[in-house]
Amino acid sequence: MATSKKIPVVSKEYLLPFIVITSLFSLWGFANDITNPMVAAFATVMEISSAKAALVQLAFYGGYATMAIPAALFVRKYSYKSGILLGLSLYAIGALLFYPAAEYEVFGFFLGSLYILTFGLAFLETTANPFILSMGDEKTATQRLNLAQAFNPIGSLFGMFVASKFILVALDSDKRNEAGEIIFSTLSEAKKAIVRTHDLSIIRNPYVILGFVVIAMFIIISLIKMPKRKNIENPTSAKSSFQRLFKNSKYKEGVLAQLFYVAAQIMCWTFIIQYAGNLGISKAEAQNYNIIAMTIFLCSRFVSTFLMKYINSKKLLMIFALCAMATISGVILIEGMMGLYLLVATSAFMSLMFPTIYGIALDGLSKEDTALGAAGLVMAIVGGALMPILQGTMIDMEKIGPFSGVNFSFILPFICFCFIAIYGYRTFKIHK
């Protein structure tokens, strides 16, 4: 009796390109999670509200929305490798612009630098995700992307570590007196100016170093031979691809699910510092909880990839979203450290969401529609730009009914997880 041949997640012919492209997932993970704590840092050192400081996320994730479609059109016309090299170029330019931004001490300059940096990230994500999906059999595509995405939180962890041990802990603007009050606000304008110059240089340095690391990665990838995308016979216009995507309900709902997921992720990880700060914990110490959350996220990513061998990925997405709703409910309703612990635990259930939504939404698309379809899913990252500002506004209110503003603000991630649970249900029950 013939036995079915086991399909490898990554075959030998694609192993080196897979390893190199997977390393990029860590590279943009680092950028994402060294930036999240900067919302709290800028709020203090620039003396601005949480809502205004959250413009960091608008600039960061707004770059994705701006450049995702142009990136897809570029890749459609040229190649995956060309898209990656252009993305790395923009990434390096944005990171290096942090040097003049710190010299001029203008918040808007930092926002502009982040905006350009994420032009590069949009190119990388629009290109790398479908590139990974194409490196092997379609039956293992979602599993392969989950494996590659598992290395994203490794970069994120390193970004959080750098933010905690080399940035937040070194900020003079976050120093507190014996009563736990921040001293910076009581200083004279002259002393504040000295502290501000010092702290902005502390924020600047990791980004400048990152710029040179990205340049090195550009050189490495430019020298490595990458598999070429298979030519599409009689390709249709981009307009036709958009029309087909717009008619595809599973894809359209996937874009919305991705938007809500990224919004939930960024809110949970950005404002964990404010949540901990509400309990009298310093920014540097609060960042340690972010690191724990990311460690849980990383471990859960590998666990969920394993579970997909036995549980339908669509059903698993729904189950994880329901679990995230349960933990976030505790974050809203429970005051004190238990609420913080539940916020940290939520990361376990977010782990599989991005790559699984991505794989489900693109599953079944023709090769000529995949690049633009991927762009739509990358554009959905704009969810990380919009909702944190709304959450920051709620936090600034301090009190909303019987709840503190910080606690109640997590109603927004709860709503996001509700939509994701519904999408998971619809994909395995309705969009078969």
Secondary structure as UniProt FT lines:
FT   HELIX           12..14
FT   HELIX           15..35
FT   TURN            36..37
FT   HELIX           38..45
FT   TURN            46..47
FT   HELIX           50..53
FT   HELIX           55..77
FT   HELIX           80..96
FT   HELIX           98..104
FT   HELIX           107..134
FT   HELIX           138..140
FT   HELIX           141..149
FT   TURN            150..151
FT   HELIX           152..162
FT   HELIX           163..167
FT   HELIX           168..170
FT   HELIX           172..174
FT   TURN            178..179
FT   HELIX           184..186
FT   HELIX           189..223
FT   HELIX           238..247
FT   HELIX           249..270
FT   HELIX           272..277
FT   TURN            278..280
FT   HELIX           283..307
FT   TURN            308..310
FT   HELIX           313..333
FT   HELIX           337..350
FT   TURN            351..352
FT   HELIX           353..362
FT   TURN            363..364
FT   HELIX           367..379
FT   HELIX           380..382
FT   HELIX           383..396
FT   STRAND          399..400
FT   TURN            401..402
FT   STRAND          403..404
FT   HELIX           405..408
FT   TURN            409..410
FT   HELIX           411..429
//
